[in-house]
Structures are given as structure tokens and as C-alpha cells.
């Protein structure tokens, strides 16, 4: 009985941490480089778009830098129904992937990032940014509209 109670108390204590890393959580905190942060599997990704340059910063769940050596990313920017752009990112030191491309951001842009490392599963994250590259926060969910 004591073991069961201890397990339940442990799960209750950890529960807020498990649910803390959703889009709303990241949107409520300032991003280290002024971009938008999302979770992709075992890593946090911060997307920064400035001019024709796209930068992706990778950290672990404790916000420690994750090496991007041998990694790459494909960034798909959907600026409108007709305008879709792809930018390939390569390692640019420490925990950074970076690339440049010719693209024109729309008023609201949906961005998909696919990160790949040799011998590992690809990780995917969704972002939304404005024309100037500033993040657009995820709308808050109302009670009773939880996703399953």
C-alpha cells in the first residue's frame, strides 16, 4: 500500500512537468534569440527568421545546447496557398543550424521544420510567424477542448 501511494505521489509531482512543454508553455516564455520555441522529440528548437536567413537553435529539455554536428534541417515556409518555400539548414557551430534562401514571407506563415541526424529518426516541429519573422503565439485552448 505504501509503495502504491509513493508511486501516485511521484506521478502527481511529475505531472505538471510532463504537460509543461506544450506550445502555450513555450509561448509564455521569452525565447533566448527572439524566435519561437517548439518541442521536437527529445529536443527544443528555436526558429529565428531574419531577412533571407533562417536559424535553428537546438537545446535539450534542460535548455542545454545540443550539438548539431552532422545534422541538417529542411524548413518549409507556407506563406500563402500558392507560395511555398524550402530552405535547407546546415551546421553553423555548437547548437546552430543555419541557411539562406530566396523567400517572401506573407502576413501569416506556417513553418514546418524537419531535423535529421544520421542514424536517428527525423524530428518535426510546427511554427507560425508574421511577415517580419516575429512569432505568432498558439491560441489558448478553452476548457473542454483538449486534444486526444
ROMAR-256641 format. One record per residue: residue number from 1; residue in three letters; z, x, y of N, C-alpha, C in turn. Coordinates in nm, 3 decimals, always signed. Layout:
@nr=NUM; rest=ALA; nZ=Z; nX=X; nY=Y; caZ=Z; caX=X; caY=Y; cZ=Z; cX=X; cY=Y $
...
REM end
This chain:
@nr=1; rest=UNK; nZ=+0.000; nX=+0.082; nY=-0.119; caZ=+0.000; caX=+0.000; caY=+0.000; cZ=+0.000; cX=+0.087; cY=+0.126 $
@nr=2; rest=UNK; nZ=+0.082; nX=+0.192; nY=+0.128; caZ=+0.088; caX=+0.280; caY=+0.244; cZ=-0.046; cX=+0.350; cY=+0.266 $
@nr=3; rest=UNK; nZ=-0.112; nX=+0.388; nY=+0.156; caZ=-0.242; caX=+0.454; caY=+0.168; cZ=-0.343; cX=+0.359; cY=+0.231 $
@nr=4; rest=UNK; nZ=-0.344; nX=+0.234; nY=+0.188; caZ=-0.437; caX=+0.136; caY=+0.244; cZ=-0.411; cX=+0.116; cY=+0.393 $
@nr=5; rest=UNK; nZ=-0.287; nX=+0.108; nY=+0.433; caZ=-0.251; caX=+0.090; caY=+0.573; cZ=-0.294; cX=+0.212; cY=+0.654 $
@nr=6; rest=UNK; nZ=-0.272; nX=+0.331; nY=+0.599; caZ=-0.311; caX=+0.453; caY=+0.668; cZ=-0.462; cX=+0.459; cY=+0.689 $
@nr=7; rest=UNK; nZ=-0.537; nX=+0.418; nY=+0.587; caZ=-0.684; caX=+0.416; caY=+0.598; cZ=-0.728; cX=+0.316; cY=+0.704 $
@nr=8; rest=UNK; nZ=-0.668; nX=+0.198; nY=+0.704; caZ=-0.703; caX=+0.096; caY=+0.804; cZ=-0.671; cX=+0.144; cY=+0.946 $
@nr=9; rest=UNK; nZ=-0.555; nX=+0.208; nY=+0.963; caZ=-0.520; caX=+0.260; caY=+1.096; cZ=-0.616; cX=+0.370; cY=+1.140 $
@nr=10; rest=UNK; nZ=-0.655; nX=+0.455; nY=+1.047; caZ=-0.751; caX=+0.560; caY=+1.078; cZ=-0.885; cX=+0.501; cY=+1.119 $
@nr=11; rest=UNK; nZ=-0.933; nX=+0.404; nY=+1.043; caZ=-1.060; caX=+0.338; caY=+1.077; cZ=-1.052; cX=+0.269; cY=+1.212 $
@nr=12; rest=UNK; nZ=-0.941; nX=+0.204; nY=+1.242; caZ=-0.925; caX=+0.138; caY=+1.371; cZ=-0.926; cX=+0.239; cY=+1.485 $
@nr=13; rest=UNK; nZ=-0.863; nX=+0.354; nY=+1.463; caZ=-0.860; caX=+0.458; caY=+1.566; cZ=-0.997; cX=+0.517; cY=+1.591 $
@nr=14; rest=UNK; nZ=-1.075; nX=+0.531; nY=+1.485; caZ=-1.208; caX=+0.591; caY=+1.498; cZ=-1.314; cX=+0.491; cY=+1.543 $
@nr=15; rest=UNK; nZ=-1.291; nX=+0.364; nY=+1.525; caZ=-1.390; caX=+0.261; caY=+1.553; cZ=-1.451; cX=+0.268; cY=+1.693 $
@nr=16; rest=UNK; nZ=-1.373; nX=+0.283; nY=+1.801; caZ=-1.434; caX=+0.289; caY=+1.933; cZ=-1.527; cX=+0.409; cY=+1.948 $
@nr=17; rest=UNK; nZ=-1.496; nX=+0.518; nY=+1.882; caZ=-1.582; caX=+0.636; caY=+1.891; cZ=-1.715; cX=+0.614; cY=+1.821 $
@nr=18; rest=UNK; nZ=-1.713; nX=+0.542; nY=+1.712; caZ=-1.836; caX=+0.515; caY=+1.639; cZ=-1.931; cX=+0.432; cY=+1.724 $
@nr=19; rest=UNK; nZ=-1.877; nX=+0.334; nY=+1.796; caZ=-1.961; caX=+0.246; caY=+1.877; cZ=-1.985; cX=+0.298; cY=+2.018 $
@nr=20; rest=UNK; nZ=-1.920; nX=+0.406; nY=+2.057; caZ=-1.927; caX=+0.454; caY=+2.194; cZ=-2.062; cX=+0.513; cY=+2.231 $
@nr=21; rest=UNK; nZ=-2.138; nX=+0.562; nY=+2.136; caZ=-2.262; caX=+0.631; caY=+2.169; cZ=-2.384; cX=+0.541; cY=+2.162 $
@nr=22; rest=UNK; nZ=-2.377; nX=+0.428; nY=+2.229; caZ=-2.494; caX=+0.343; caY=+2.240; cZ=-2.556; cX=+0.364; cY=+2.378 $
@nr=23; rest=UNK; nZ=-2.668; nX=+0.300; nY=+2.406; caZ=-2.738; caX=+0.321; caY=+2.533; cZ=-2.651; cX=+0.284; cY=+2.653 $
@nr=24; rest=UNK; nZ=-2.575; nX=+0.175; nY=+2.642; caZ=-2.488; caX=+0.134; caY=+2.752; cZ=-2.384; cX=+0.242; cY=+2.783 $
@nr=25; rest=UNK; nZ=-2.330; nX=+0.303; nY=+2.678; caZ=-2.234; caX=+0.411; caY=+2.698; cZ=-2.298; cX=+0.526; cY=+2.775 $
@nr=26; rest=UNK; nZ=-2.415; nX=+0.571; nY=+2.731; caZ=-2.481; caX=+0.682; caY=+2.799; cZ=-2.518; cX=+0.646; cY=+2.943 $
@nr=27; rest=UNK; nZ=-2.561; nX=+0.521; nY=+2.965; caZ=-2.599; caX=+0.479; caY=+3.100; cZ=-2.479; cX=+0.474; cY=+3.194 $
@nr=28; rest=UNK; nZ=-2.358; nX=+0.462; nY=+3.139; caZ=-2.238; caX=+0.453; caY=+3.223; cZ=-2.188; cX=+0.591; cY=+3.267 $
@nr=29; rest=UNK; nZ=-2.247; nX=+0.697; nY=+3.214; caZ=-2.206; caX=+0.833; caY=+3.247; cZ=-2.318; cX=+0.909; cY=+3.316 $
@nr=30; rest=UNK; nZ=-2.285; nX=+0.995; nY=+3.413; caZ=-2.392; caX=+1.075; caY=+3.474; cZ=-2.448; cX=+1.176; cY=+3.373 $
@nr=31; rest=UNK; nZ=-2.579; nX=+1.189; nY=+3.369; caZ=-2.643; caX=+1.285; caY=+3.280; cZ=-2.635; cX=+1.424; cY=+3.344 $
@nr=32; rest=UNK; nZ=-2.613; nX=+1.528; nY=+3.265; caZ=-2.595; caX=+1.663; caY=+3.320; cZ=-2.710; cX=+1.713; cY=+3.408 $
@nr=33; rest=UNK; nZ=-2.834; nX=+1.672; nY=+3.377; caZ=-2.950; caX=+1.722; caY=+3.451; cZ=-3.021; cX=+1.612; cY=+3.529 $
@nr=34; rest=UNK; nZ=-2.956; nX=+1.497; nY=+3.545; caZ=-3.013; caX=+1.388; caY=+3.624; cZ=-3.111; cX=+1.301; cY=+3.551 $
@nr=35; rest=UNK; nZ=-3.124; nX=+1.318; nY=+3.420; caZ=-3.218; caX=+1.238; caY=+3.341; cZ=-3.148; cX=+1.120; cY=+3.274 $
@nr=36; rest=UNK; nZ=-3.201; nX=+1.082; nY=+3.159; caZ=-3.143; caX=+0.973; caY=+3.080; cZ=-3.110; cX=+1.029; cY=+2.942 $
@nr=37; rest=UNK; nZ=-2.992; nX=+0.994; nY=+2.892; caZ=-2.945; caX=+1.045; caY=+2.763; cZ=-2.952; cX=+0.934; cY=+2.659 $
@nr=38; rest=UNK; nZ=-2.999; nX=+0.970; nY=+2.541; caZ=-3.003; caX=+0.880; caY=+2.427; cZ=-2.963; cX=+0.957; cY=+2.302 $
@nr=39; rest=UNK; nZ=-2.922; nX=+0.886; nY=+2.200; caZ=-2.886; caX=+0.946; caY=+2.072; cZ=-3.008; cX=+0.940; cY=+1.980 $
@nr=40; rest=UNK; nZ=-3.029; nX=+1.048; nY=+1.907; caZ=-3.137; caX=+1.053; caY=+1.808; cZ=-3.082; cX=+1.123; cY=+1.685 $
@nr=41; rest=UNK; nZ=-3.037; nX=+1.044; nY=+1.589; caZ=-2.977; caX=+1.102; caY=+1.469; cZ=-2.855; cX=+1.184; cY=+1.504 $
@nr=42; rest=UNK; nZ=-2.853; nX=+1.312; nY=+1.466; caZ=-2.734; caX=+1.395; caY=+1.489; cZ=-2.726; cX=+1.459; cY=+1.628 $
@nr=43; rest=UNK; nZ=-2.819; nX=+1.428; nY=+1.717; caZ=-2.821; caX=+1.494; caY=+1.848; cZ=-2.830; cX=+1.393; cY=+1.963 $
@nr=44; rest=UNK; nZ=-2.790; nX=+1.442; nY=+2.080; caZ=-2.811; caX=+1.369; caY=+2.205; cZ=-2.931; cX=+1.434; cY=+2.274 $
@nr=45; rest=UNK; nZ=-3.018; nX=+1.352; nY=+2.328; caZ=-3.135; caX=+1.400; caY=+2.400; cZ=-3.128; cX=+1.353; cY=+2.544 $
@nr=46; rest=UNK; nZ=-3.149; nX=+1.445; nY=+2.638; caZ=-3.159; caX=+1.406; caY=+2.779; cZ=-3.302; cX=+1.431; cY=+2.823 $
@nr=47; rest=UNK; nZ=-3.369; nX=+1.324; nY=+2.866; caZ=-3.508; caX=+1.331; caY=+2.911; cZ=-3.510; cX=+1.340; cY=+3.063 $
@nr=48; rest=UNK; nZ=-3.581; nX=+1.442; nY=+3.115; caZ=-3.598; caX=+1.459; caY=+3.258; cZ=-3.748; cX=+1.470; cY=+3.286 $
@nr=49; rest=UNK; nZ=-3.800; nX=+1.382; nY=+3.372; caZ=-3.941; caX=+1.384; caY=+3.409; cZ=-3.949; cX=+1.407; cY=+3.560 $
@nr=50; rest=UNK; nZ=-4.013; nX=+1.518; nY=+3.599; caZ=-4.030; caX=+1.551; caY=+3.741; cZ=-4.173; cX=+1.602; cY=+3.760 $
@nr=51; rest=UNK; nZ=-4.247; nX=+1.532; nY=+3.844; caZ=-4.386; caX=+1.571; caY=+3.867; cZ=-4.464; cX=+1.564; cY=+3.738 $
@nr=52; rest=UNK; nZ=-4.531; nX=+1.674; nY=+3.702; caZ=-4.609; caX=+1.676; caY=+3.577; cZ=-4.534; cX=+1.745; cY=+3.464 $
@nr=53; rest=UNK; nZ=-4.403; nX=+1.767; nY=+3.482; caZ=-4.323; caX=+1.838; caY=+3.383; cZ=-4.224; cX=+1.744; cY=+3.314 $
@nr=54; rest=UNK; nZ=-4.216; nX=+1.759; nY=+3.182; caZ=-4.122; caX=+1.682; caY=+3.101; cZ=-4.029; cX=+1.782; cY=+3.033 $
@nr=55; rest=UNK; nZ=-3.897; nX=+1.760; nY=+3.048; caZ=-3.797; caX=+1.849; caY=+2.989; cZ=-3.703; cX=+1.766; cY=+2.904 $
@nr=56; rest=UNK; nZ=-3.668; nX=+1.821; nY=+2.788; caZ=-3.575; caX=+1.755; caY=+2.697; cZ=-3.463; cX=+1.853; cY=+2.666 $
@nr=57; rest=UNK; nZ=-3.340; nX=+1.811; nY=+2.693; caZ=-3.221; caX=+1.891; caY=+2.664; cZ=-3.156; cX=+1.833; cY=+2.539 $
@nr=58; rest=UNK; nZ=-3.116; nX=+1.920; nY=+2.446; caZ=-3.054; caX=+1.875; caY=+2.320; cZ=-2.912; cX=+1.926; cY=+2.310 $
@nr=59; rest=UNK; nZ=-2.820; nX=+1.832; nY=+2.278; caZ=-2.680; caX=+1.867; caY=+2.254; cZ=-2.631; cX=+1.794; cY=+2.130 $
@nr=60; rest=UNK; nZ=-2.519; nX=+1.841; nY=+2.075; caZ=-2.460; caX=+1.771; caY=+1.963; cZ=-2.367; cX=+1.661; cY=+2.017 $
@nr=61; rest=UNK; nZ=-2.294; nX=+1.595; nY=+1.928; caZ=-2.209; caX=+1.484; caY=+1.970; cZ=-2.089; cX=+1.529; cY=+2.052 $
@nr=62; rest=UNK; nZ=-2.061; nX=+1.659; nY=+2.053; caZ=-1.954; caX=+1.713; caY=+2.136; cZ=-2.010; cX=+1.772; cY=+2.265 $
@nr=63; rest=UNK; nZ=-2.138; nX=+1.742; nY=+2.295; caZ=-2.208; caX=+1.791; caY=+2.414; cZ=-2.226; cX=+1.942; cY=+2.417 $
@nr=64; rest=UNK; nZ=-2.227; nX=+2.005; nY=+2.301; caZ=-2.255; caX=+2.149; caY=+2.290; cZ=-2.405; cX=+2.167; cY=+2.270 $
@nr=65; rest=UNK; nZ=-2.467; nX=+2.267; nY=+2.334; caZ=-2.611; caX=+2.290; caY=+2.321; cZ=-2.654; cX=+2.309; cY=+2.176 $
@nr=66; rest=UNK; nZ=-2.770; nX=+2.253; nY=+2.143; caZ=-2.832; caX=+2.267; caY=+2.011; cZ=-2.959; cX=+2.348; cY=+2.029 $
@nr=67; rest=UNK; nZ=-2.972; nX=+2.454; nY=+1.954; caZ=-3.089; caX=+2.542; caY=+1.966; cZ=-3.218; cX=+2.465; cY=+1.937 $
@nr=68; rest=UNK; nZ=-3.319; nX=+2.492; nY=+2.017; caZ=-3.449; caX=+2.427; caY=+1.998; cZ=-3.552; cX=+2.523; cY=+1.937 $
@nr=69; rest=UNK; nZ=-3.507; nX=+2.643; nY=+1.892; caZ=-3.599; caX=+2.738; caY=+1.830; cZ=-3.675; cX=+2.670; cY=+1.716 $
@nr=70; rest=UNK; nZ=-3.804; nX=+2.692; nY=+1.709; caZ=-3.894; caX=+2.638; caY=+1.607; cZ=-3.912; cX=+2.486; cY=+1.615 $
@nr=71; rest=UNK; nZ=-3.857; nX=+2.423; nY=+1.714; caZ=-3.872; caX=+2.279; caY=+1.727; cZ=-3.986; cX=+2.242; cY=+1.820 $
@nr=72; rest=UNK; nZ=-4.019; nX=+2.116; nY=+1.820; caZ=-4.120; caX=+2.064; caY=+1.912; cZ=-4.090; cX=+1.916; cY=+1.932 $
@nr=73; rest=UNK; nZ=-4.152; nX=+1.860; nY=+2.033; caZ=-4.136; caX=+1.717; caY=+2.058; cZ=-4.267; cX=+1.661; cY=+2.110 $
@nr=74; rest=UNK; nZ=-4.289; nX=+1.536; nY=+2.078; caZ=-4.404; caX=+1.462; caY=+2.131; cZ=-4.344; cX=+1.350; cY=+2.215 $
@nr=75; rest=UNK; nZ=-4.386; nX=+1.345; nY=+2.341; caZ=-4.338; caX=+1.244; caY=+2.434; cZ=-4.453; cX=+1.149; cY=+2.462 $
@nr=76; rest=UNK; nZ=-4.431; nX=+1.022; nY=+2.433; caZ=-4.534; caX=+0.920; caY=+2.455; cZ=-4.487; cX=+0.832; cY=+2.571 $
@nr=77; rest=UNK; nZ=-4.562; nX=+0.836; nY=+2.680; caZ=-4.528; caX=+0.760; caY=+2.800; cZ=-4.620; cX=+0.640; cY=+2.810 $
@nr=78; rest=UNK; nZ=-4.563; nX=+0.521; nY=+2.808; caZ=-4.640; caX=+0.399; caY=+2.828; cZ=-4.614; cX=+0.350; cY=+2.970 $
@nr=79; rest=UNK; nZ=-4.708; nX=+0.382; nY=+3.058; caZ=-4.693; caX=+0.347; caY=+3.199; cZ=-4.735; cX=+0.203; cY=+3.226 $
@nr=80; rest=UNK; nZ=-4.823; nX=+0.151; nY=+3.143; caZ=-4.869; caX=+0.012; caY=+3.153; cZ=-4.934; cX=-0.025; cY=+3.020 $
@nr=81; rest=UNK; nZ=-4.985; nX=-0.146; nY=+3.010; caZ=-5.051; caX=-0.187; caY=+2.885; cZ=-5.170; cX=-0.099; cY=+2.855 $
@nr=82; rest=UNK; nZ=-5.238; nX=-0.052; nY=+2.958; caZ=-5.360; caX=+0.028; caY=+2.939; cZ=-5.337; cX=+0.179; cY=+2.947 $
@nr=83; rest=UNK; nZ=-5.231; nX=+0.222; nY=+3.015; caZ=-5.211; caX=+0.365; caY=+3.038; cZ=-5.101; cX=+0.421; cY=+2.949 $
@nr=84; rest=UNK; nZ=-5.144; nX=+0.508; nY=+2.860; caZ=-5.053; caX=+0.574; caY=+2.765; cZ=-5.085; cX=+0.723; cY=+2.768 $
@nr=85; rest=UNK; nZ=-4.980; nX=+0.803; nY=+2.784; caZ=-4.998; caX=+0.948; caY=+2.794; cZ=-4.910; cX=+1.017; cY=+2.691 $
@nr=86; rest=UNK; nZ=-4.958; nX=+1.132; nY=+2.641; caZ=-4.881; caX=+1.211; caY=+2.544; cZ=-4.862; cX=+1.351; cY=+2.600 $
@nr=87; rest=UNK; nZ=-4.738; nX=+1.399; nY=+2.595; caZ=-4.705; caX=+1.534; caY=+2.639; cZ=-4.634; cX=+1.603; cY=+2.522 $
@nr=88; rest=UNK; nZ=-4.680; nX=+1.722; nY=+2.486; caZ=-4.619; caX=+1.800; caY=+2.378; cZ=-4.520; cX=+1.898; cY=+2.441 $
@nr=89; rest=UNK; nZ=-4.400; nX=+1.903; nY=+2.385; caZ=-4.296; caX=+1.993; caY=+2.435; cZ=-4.271; cX=+2.105; cY=+2.335 $
@nr=90; rest=UNK; nZ=-4.248; nX=+2.224; nY=+2.388; caZ=-4.221; caX=+2.343; caY=+2.307; cZ=-4.088; cX=+2.405; cY=+2.352 $
@nr=91; rest=UNK; nZ=-4.027; nX=+2.490; nY=+2.270; caZ=-3.902; caX=+2.555; caY=+2.309; cZ=-3.917; cX=+2.631; cY=+2.440 $
@nr=92; rest=UNK; nZ=-3.815; nX=+2.616; nY=+2.526; caZ=-3.816; caX=+2.681; caY=+2.657; cZ=-3.678; cX=+2.743; cY=+2.683 $
@nr=93; rest=UNK; nZ=-3.616; nX=+2.796; nY=+2.578; caZ=-3.486; caX=+2.861; caY=+2.592; cZ=-3.371; cX=+2.773; cY=+2.550 $
@nr=94; rest=UNK; nZ=-3.272; nX=+2.834; nY=+2.488; caZ=-3.148; caX=+2.769; caY=+2.445; cZ=-3.171; cX=+2.630; cY=+2.386 $
@nr=95; rest=UNK; nZ=-3.130; nX=+2.526; nY=+2.457; caZ=-3.136; caX=+2.388; caY=+2.406; cZ=-3.242; cX=+2.306; cY=+2.476 $
@nr=96; rest=UNK; nZ=-3.351; nX=+2.371; nY=+2.520; caZ=-3.452; caX=+2.305; caY=+2.602; cZ=-3.589; cX=+2.304; cY=+2.535 $
@nr=97; rest=UNK; nZ=-3.654; nX=+2.188; nY=+2.540; caZ=-3.796; caX=+2.174; caY=+2.505; cZ=-3.865; cX=+2.130; cY=+2.633 $
@nr=98; rest=UNK; nZ=-3.983; nX=+2.188; nY=+2.663; caZ=-4.049; caX=+2.156; caY=+2.789; cZ=-4.201; cX=+2.157; cY=+2.772 $
@nr=99; rest=UNK; nZ=-4.266; nX=+2.072; nY=+2.851; caZ=-4.412; caX=+2.068; caY=+2.851; cZ=-4.462; cX=+2.006; cY=+2.980 $
@nr=100; rest=UNK; nZ=-4.590; nX=+2.027; nY=+3.005; caZ=-4.654; caX=+1.968; caY=+3.122; cZ=-4.776; cX=+1.891; cY=+3.076 $
@nr=101; rest=UNK; nZ=-4.818; nX=+1.797; nY=+3.158; caZ=-4.935; caX=+1.719; caY=+3.125; cZ=-4.984; cX=+1.641; cY=+3.245 $
@nr=102; rest=UNK; nZ=-5.102; nX=+1.588; nY=+3.230; caZ=-5.157; caX=+1.503; caY=+3.334; cZ=-5.125; cX=+1.360; cY=+3.298 $
@nr=103; rest=UNK; nZ=-5.036; nX=+1.300; nY=+3.374; caZ=-4.998; caX=+1.161; caY=+3.353; cZ=-4.958; cX=+1.100; cY=+3.486 $
@nr=104; rest=UNK; nZ=-4.970; nX=+0.971; nY=+3.493; caZ=-4.933; caX=+0.898; caY=+3.614; cZ=-4.834; cX=+0.790; cY=+3.572 $
@nr=105; rest=UNK; nZ=-4.712; nX=+0.802; nY=+3.623; caZ=-4.610; caX=+0.704; caY=+3.590; cZ=-4.634; cX=+0.572; cY=+3.662 $
@nr=106; rest=UNK; nZ=-4.606; nX=+0.464; nY=+3.591; caZ=-4.613; caX=+0.332; caY=+3.651; cZ=-4.478; cX=+0.296; cY=+3.712 $
@nr=107; rest=UNK; nZ=-4.465; nX=+0.172; nY=+3.758; caZ=-4.340; caX=+0.127; caY=+3.819; cZ=-4.225; cX=+0.137; cY=+3.718 $
@nr=108; rest=UNK; nZ=-4.248; nX=+0.090; nY=+3.594; caZ=-4.151; caX=+0.098; caY=+3.484; cZ=-4.223; cX=+0.158; cY=+3.365 $
@nr=109; rest=UNK; nZ=-4.165; nX=+0.261; nY=+3.304; caZ=-4.230; caX=+0.334; caY=+3.196; cZ=-4.142; cX=+0.338; cY=+3.072 $
@nr=110; rest=UNK; nZ=-4.198; nX=+0.296; nY=+2.961; caZ=-4.130; caX=+0.307; caY=+2.833; cZ=-4.172; cX=+0.440; cY=+2.772 $
@nr=111; rest=UNK; nZ=-4.073; nX=+0.518; nY=+2.731; caZ=-4.100; caX=+0.652; caY=+2.680; cZ=-4.038; cX=+0.666; cY=+2.540 $
@nr=112; rest=UNK; nZ=-4.121; nX=+0.711; nY=+2.447; caZ=-4.075; caX=+0.739; caY=+2.311; cZ=-4.079; cX=+0.890; cY=+2.292 $
@nr=113; rest=UNK; nZ=-3.971; nX=+0.945; nY=+2.239; caZ=-3.963; caX=+1.089; caY=+2.213; cZ=-3.945; cX=+1.108; cY=+2.063 $
@nr=114; rest=UNK; nZ=-4.030; nX=+1.191; nY=+2.004; caZ=-4.022; caX=+1.228; caY=+1.863; cZ=-3.995; cX=+1.377; cY=+1.855 $
@nr=115; rest=UNK; nZ=-3.879; nX=+1.416; nY=+1.804; caZ=-3.840; caX=+1.556; caY=+1.794; cZ=-3.854; cX=+1.600; cY=+1.649 $
@nr=116; rest=UNK; nZ=-3.916; nX=+1.717; nY=+1.630; caZ=-3.941; caX=+1.767; caY=+1.494; cZ=-3.896; cX=+1.912; cY=+1.481 $
@nr=117; rest=UNK; nZ=-3.828; nX=+1.939; nY=+1.370; caZ=-3.791; caX=+2.075; caY=+1.332; cZ=-3.837; cX=+2.097; cY=+1.190 $
@nr=118; rest=UNK; nZ=-3.889; nX=+2.218; nY=+1.157; caZ=-3.936; caX=+2.245; caY=+1.021; cZ=-3.828; cX=+2.216; cY=+0.917 $
@nr=119; rest=UNK; nZ=-3.867; nX=+2.145; nY=+0.812; caZ=-3.777; caX=+2.116; caY=+0.702; cZ=-3.674; cX=+2.008; cY=+0.729 $
@nr=120; rest=UNK; nZ=-3.685; nX=+1.939; nY=+0.843; caZ=-3.590; caX=+1.833; caY=+0.876; cZ=-3.664; cX=+1.704; cY=+0.907 $
@nr=121; rest=UNK; nZ=-3.594; nX=+1.592; nY=+0.893; caZ=-3.653; caX=+1.464; caY=+0.932; cZ=-3.673; cX=+1.460; cY=+1.083 $
@nr=122; rest=UNK; nZ=-3.781; nX=+1.397; nY=+1.127; caZ=-3.804; caX=+1.379; caY=+1.270; cZ=-3.700; cX=+1.283; cY=+1.326 $
@nr=123; rest=UNK; nZ=-3.664; nX=+1.302; nY=+1.451; caZ=-3.569; caX=+1.214; caY=+1.520; cZ=-3.643; cX=+1.145; cY=+1.633 $
@nr=124; rest=UNK; nZ=-3.606; nX=+1.021; nY=+1.660; caZ=-3.677; caX=+0.941; caY=+1.759; cZ=-3.577; cX=+0.877; cY=+1.855 $
@nr=125; rest=UNK; nZ=-3.617; nX=+0.869; nY=+1.983; caZ=-3.533; caX=+0.802; caY=+2.083; cZ=-3.624; cX=+0.730; cY=+2.183 $
@nr=126; rest=UNK; nZ=-3.571; nX=+0.621; nY=+2.240; caZ=-3.644; caX=+0.540; caY=+2.339; cZ=-3.577; cX=+0.555; cY=+2.474 $
@nr=127; rest=UNK; nZ=-3.659; nX=+0.571; nY=+2.577; caZ=-3.612; caX=+0.585; caY=+2.714; cZ=-3.690; cX=+0.488; cY=+2.803 $
@nr=128; rest=UNK; nZ=-3.636; nX=+0.461; nY=+2.921; caZ=-3.709; caX=+0.383; caY=+3.020; cZ=-3.683; cX=+0.448; cY=+3.156 $
@nr=129; rest=UNK; nZ=-3.793; nX=+0.481; nY=+3.227; caZ=-3.780; caX=+0.548; caY=+3.356; cZ=-3.866; cX=+0.479; cY=+3.462 $
@nr=130; rest=UNK; nZ=-3.829; nX=+0.502; nY=+3.588; caZ=-3.904; caX=+0.449; caY=+3.702; cZ=-4.019; cX=+0.543; cY=+3.736 $
@nr=131; rest=UNK; nZ=-4.096; nX=+0.504; nY=+3.836; caZ=-4.211; caX=+0.582; caY=+3.880; cZ=-4.172; cX=+0.723; cY=+3.926 $
@nr=132; rest=UNK; nZ=-4.053; nX=+0.736; nY=+3.985; caZ=-4.007; caX=+0.867; caY=+4.032; cZ=-3.933; cX=+0.946; cY=+3.925 $
@nr=133; rest=UNK; nZ=-3.930; nX=+0.895; nY=+3.801; caZ=-3.864; caX=+0.964; caY=+3.690; cZ=-3.719; cX=+0.929; cY=+3.674 $
@nr=134; rest=UNK; nZ=-3.663; nX=+0.849; nY=+3.765; caZ=-3.522; caX=+0.810; caY=+3.753; cZ=-3.504; cX=+0.715; cY=+3.636 $
@nr=135; rest=UNK; nZ=-3.390; nX=+0.727; nY=+3.568; caZ=-3.365; caX=+0.640; caY=+3.453; cZ=-3.345; cX=+0.494; cY=+3.492 $
@nr=136; rest=UNK; nZ=-3.388; nX=+0.405; nY=+3.403; caZ=-3.361; caX=+0.262; caY=+3.415; cZ=-3.259; cX=+0.228; cY=+3.308 $
@nr=137; rest=UNK; nZ=-3.143; nX=+0.181; nY=+3.349; caZ=-3.035; caX=+0.150; caY=+3.255; cZ=-3.074; cX=+0.035; cY=+3.163 $
@nr=138; rest=UNK; nZ=-3.022; nX=+0.041; nY=+3.043; caZ=-3.041; caX=-0.067; caY=+2.947; cZ=-2.961; cX=-0.188; cY=+2.993 $
@nr=139; rest=UNK; nZ=-3.022; nX=-0.307; nY=+2.993; caZ=-2.945; caX=-0.426; caY=+3.032; cZ=-2.825; cX=-0.445; cY=+2.940 $
@nr=140; rest=UNK; nZ=-2.714; nX=-0.485; nY=+2.999; caZ=-2.593; caX=-0.509; caY=+2.919; cZ=-2.611; cX=-0.634; cY=+2.836 $
@nr=141; rest=UNK; nZ=-2.564; nX=-0.624; nY=+2.712; caZ=-2.572; caX=-0.740; caY=+2.622; cZ=-2.458; cX=-0.837; cY=+2.653 $
@nr=142; rest=UNK; nZ=-2.488; nX=-0.964; nY=+2.640; caZ=-2.385; caX=-1.066; caY=+2.656; cZ=-2.313; cX=-1.085; cY=+2.524 $
@nr=143; rest=UNK; nZ=-2.192; nX=-1.133; nY=+2.532; caZ=-2.115; caX=-1.162; caY=+2.410; cZ=-2.194; cX=-1.258; cY=+2.323 $
@nr=144; rest=UNK; nZ=-2.193; nX=-1.233; nY=+2.195; caZ=-2.264; caX=-1.320; caY=+2.102; cZ=-2.408; cX=-1.284; cY=+2.080 $
@nr=145; rest=UNK; nZ=-2.456; nX=-1.176; nY=+2.147; caZ=-2.597; caX=-1.138; caY=+2.129; cZ=-2.607; cX=-1.003; cY=+2.059 $
@nr=146; rest=UNK; nZ=-2.513; nX=-0.972; nY=+1.977; caZ=-2.513; caX=-0.844; caY=+1.906; cZ=-2.630; cX=-0.836; cY=+1.810 $
@nr=147; rest=UNK; nZ=-2.683; nX=-0.714; nY=+1.796; caZ=-2.792; caX=-0.691; caY=+1.702; cZ=-2.735; cX=-0.657; cY=+1.567 $
@nr=148; rest=UNK; nZ=-2.803; nX=-0.698; nY=+1.462; caZ=-2.758; caX=-0.667; caY=+1.326; cZ=-2.847; cX=-0.567; cY=+1.264 $
REM end
